[in-house]
């Protein structure tokens, strides 16, 4: 039997570690950001200019605030029932500040959490439940599970599976859950938010209050958390 050279065998192992749906992906450039995406269906769009909010602006105003940003839209993950678009968005923290100091607080809180986790002065399990979230939501976050600290070439952040008060129906059934990555670039200039709707046959119809969330696995979701983590780790800020 013909033997496979070791370097070929090793390459095959590394290739098998990449999620199947990501093995033939492409990279998309948006402004000075690039990342892997599932297919050529992904597209870049930008919001130019900030519209400053008044000093007495509150959470409801933050939801619709216009902040200059660059976004990579993942059309493959569109979900008509989702209120949050499937995309990775890059904000200059300076633009968040120009829009509202309330939004700056979101970035500063996340930056502090990342610093504490990186320095091992705090555990992610102690911080993630109240971690920052963009795009800003005025709704109460009622589900926040499966925290993971992820790094990419120019930064790091916190990944969770999250859901808001409209993610739980009147019967208590869990639905409309999201993959959330909230990160900060290593130079402290950018806030990175990636949010994708998740589906789970195993959770469909389950009562949220009776669900043992500690037993939920990342593979229970579609797309899988492993697949989405792969895209986050591919981010490069030029």
N, C-alpha and C positions, 0 to 999 in steps of 0.2 A: 504494500500500500504506500502511495506517495505521501510523504510527510509535508505538512504545511509549515513553512518557515515561521519561527517564533514571532518575528516582528509583524507578520501578517496576522497570526493568531491573536496577538495583543491588540492590533488595530481593530479586529473584529469584535473583541470584548468591549473596547471603548465605544465602538459604534452602537453596540447593542444596549448601552447604557442611556443612549439618547432616545427619548420617546419616539415611537414609530411615526406619529403624525408630524414630528419635527425633523425627521431624517432628510427630507428633501425640501426644507424650507428655504426662504430667501431672506435677504436683509433689506430693510427699508431705512432710508435716510430722511430725516425730517429736521430742517434747520441744521444744528450741529449735533444731532443725536442720531444714532443708528442702533438697530436691534434686529434680532431674528424674528420672523413672523411665520405663521403657518403656510401662507401662500401669497401669490401676487394679488390677491383680493384686498390685502391691507393697503391703506392709503394714508398720506400725510395731509394734515390741514393745520392752519395757524390762525390764531386770534391776535390781531394787531391792536395794540393800545389798551390802556387801562381806563376805566371810568371810576374815579374815586367815589367812595361812599361818604355819606355825611358822618359827622363825629358820633351822632347818636344811633347809628345803624346797629341793628341787632342780627341774630341768627337768621331770621327770615330774609333779610337783605343780603346776607352772605351767599345764600343759595343761588341767587341769580346775578351775582356780581360778575362783571366783565373783567377778566384778568388776562393780560397778554400771555400767550402760551403756544406751545407746539405739541400736537397730538398725533399719535399713530393709531389709527382706527382699525381694529381687528374685525373685519366684516364676516369672517368665518364663525365668529362667536356671537352674532346678532341674536337677540331674543326679544320677540315683540312684547313680552310681558314685563321686561326689565325697564325700570325708569332711569337706569344709569347706563350710559353707552360703554361698550366694550373697547377700552382704549388705554394706552399709556400716555400720560400727559406730563409735560415738563414745564415747570414754572420757574422763572427767576424769583427768588425770595424777595428781591428788591421790588419787583412788580406786585407781589402780594402786599408788601408794606405800603406801596403807593395807593393801593386800592382801599385797604383798611388795616389799622393796627390790630384789629380782631383776628384777621387772617394771618398776620405776622405771628401772633401767639400760637396758632396752629403749628407753624413751622418751627418755632423755638421749642415748643414742648416735644415735638418729634426729635429734634436735634439733641435735646437733653437725654431723651430715652436711648437713642442710638449710642451716644457717648458713654452712658452708664453701662449699657450692655457690652460694648466693646472693651471697656475698662474692667469688666467683670465686677463692678461695684454694685450691680443689680442684675437680677435674673429676668429674662423676658417674660416668664410666667407671672412676675409681680407687676409688670408694666403694661402688658398688651391690652388688657381689658378696657382701658380708657385711652388707648393710643389714638393719635391724630388720624383724621380721615379727610381726604379731598377726592372728588369735588365735595364741597361743604354740604352737609345734610342737617336740616333742622329737626329731623325725626330722631326719636330715641333709638339708640342701638341696643337691641335686646339679645343678640347672638354674636359672640366673638370667640372663636375657637381655633385650635390647631395653629398656634403661633410658631413662626420660624424666622430666625435671623438670616437674611440673605445678603450676599455681597455681589457686586458687579465690578467691572474694571475701575470705575471712577467713584464708587460710593457704596452705600449699604442701606438697609432698612428692615422693616418688620412686615412679614406676610401673615395674614389671618384669613379665616373664612368668617364673614360677617353678615349680619342681617339686621334690619331696622324694624320698628314696630309694625310696619305693614308687611313684614316677612312672615308674620304669624297671623293666620286667619282667625275668624271668630270662634272656630272650633278648636283653635290651638295648634293647627297643623302648620309645620314649618315649610316655607317655600320662599322663592325669591332671595336665595342666598347669593353672596358675592365672594369671589376671590379678591382680596385687597392686598396690594403692596404699597407701602408708604415709605419713601426713602429720601435721603439727603445726599447730595454729591460730596465727595471728599473735600472739595474746596469750600463747601458751605454756601455755594452760590445758587444751587438749584434744589427745588422740591420736586420729587418724582412720585406720581400717583398712577398706579395701574389697577384697574378694576374690571373684572369680567364676571358676567352672570354664570352661575353654576346650576347644574341639574343633578339630581340624585334619585335614582329609582328606589334605593333602600330607605331614603328619608321621606319619600313622597307619601303624604297622608299621615305621617307620624305626628303625635302630639308633642309639641316642643317642650312643654313643661315636664313631660314624662320621659323625654329622651336623655339617655346617658351620653352626653356629648364627649366624654373622655374615651368612649369606645368607637367613635367615628374615625374612619381612616381616610387619608387623602385619596385613595383609590376608589372611594365610594362616589366620587364626583366625576362629572363629565362637563368640560375637559378635566383631566386629572390634575391634581396640584403639582405633581412631578413635571407634567408637561408645561404648565404655566410658569413654574419656577425656572425652568430651562430658558424661557424667553427673557425673564427678568435678569438672569445671570449673563445674558448676552448683550446687555445694554453697554454702549460706549458713548461717552460724551467727549467730543473733540474740542 
